């Protein structure tokens, strides 16, 4: 392939930010990770160990989360938001604005405690995944 032909197709192979793109991420563009699960399944502990560098041993003393918790995670190469729903609260309650939450959600994590009976957790997980997917079919499920 000649050099001029390659340059004509160069735009087709570009990735990352272009000259007219900005690397500033607005609040509306920031990727959002939603954490859900049954009560006392370990959502807060996982969030604190992974994003706040808490020692796993310290999570034994973490209290239950009484309300929806939103946290922005920023570092030199990562910038996103986490939303954690308490296990006793349905994220699909109209007061929780499920369309606003799941429309901007990039990944949904459902935490299941390996030491508990998982039957109820699996039922809830399937229900939540179906409802979230109905709002936003681009969500990644983990």
N, C-alpha and C positions, 0 to 999 in steps of 0.2 A: 504494500500500500504506500502510495507516495505521501510525502510529508504534508502537502497541501490537502489531500483527501482526508488525512488523519485530523488535521486542524478543523476541517469542515464538520467533522463528526465529534469533535472534542466535547461539545456541550452535552452530547448524549451520554457521556461517561463521567461527568462530573458528579461529585458527591460533597456533602457538607454545605457550608454556607457560601453563597455566591457573593459577588461584589455588592449587590443591592440588598442583601439580607443582613439582618442584624443578629448578633449573638445575645442580645438582651431578651430574656424570657419574661413575658408579662404574666401576671397572676392567672389570666384566662388560658394561657398556653402551657403553664407549668404542668408536667405530668402528675397525675394523682393516683396514689395507691390506697385502696380502701381495705382496712383490716376488719374482719368480722369473725364471729364464732360464738359458741355458747359461753355462758358465764363461767369464769375461772378457767378458761381453756389456755391462757398464756399469751393473749394478744399484746397486752401492755408489756409483759416481760420480754417478748420478742422485739418489740419496738425499742425498748430501752437498751437492750443488749446490742442490737444491730446499729441503731442510729445515735444513741447517746453514750455508747461505750461503757455501760454498766456491767459489772461483773455478774456472770450468771448466778453465782452464789447469793448475791444481794437481792435477786428477784424473788427469793422466798418471802421477803418482807414487803413486797409491793402490794398496795391495797387495791381493791376492785375499783374499776373506773366507773364513776357515777353518771357521767355525761359524755356526749360526743366530744372527742379530742382531735383537734387539728394541729398539725405541726409541719413547719417548713424545714426541709432538710437541704442544707447547702454545704458545698465544699468546693474545692478547686475544679472538680470535673463533674459534679452532680448537683442538680437543683430540681427538687420535686416536693410534693406535698403528701403527707399521710393523713388519712382520716380514720379514726378508730371508733367503732360503734360498740357500746357496752353490750354484753351478751343478753341482758334483760330487755333491751330496747330494739324494736324492729326498725331497720333503716328504711323501710317502705311505708312507714307511717307518714301521712300527708304533712304533718308538722315538721318532719325531718327533711323535706324537699328532696325526695328521691330522684326526681328528674334532673334537678340541678347537680346533685352529687354524682350520679352514675353517667350523666351525659359527658362529664369531664374526666371520668375515671379511666385510667389506662390499664390498671391491673387490680384484680380483686383477690385478696388472700383470705381464705377461710381456715381458721386455726382449729384443729381437733386435738384434744388432750389424749395422748396415747394410753393413759392410765384409766380413762373413763370408758363407759359403754358408748360406743360410737353410733349406735342406731339412730338416736334422736339427732345427733350432730349431722349425720349424712342426709337425713330428711330435710333438715333446715338448710343445709348447704345446697342441695338440689333446688329447693324452692327459691332461695336467694339468687342462685346463678341464673335460673330461668327468668326471674323478674328483672335482674340487672341486664341480661342479654336482650330482653325485649326493649329496654330503654336505649342501650348502646351495644350493638353487635360487634364493635371493635374492641371490647374489653378482653384482656388476657386473664385467664383464670389459673391460679396456682394453688 
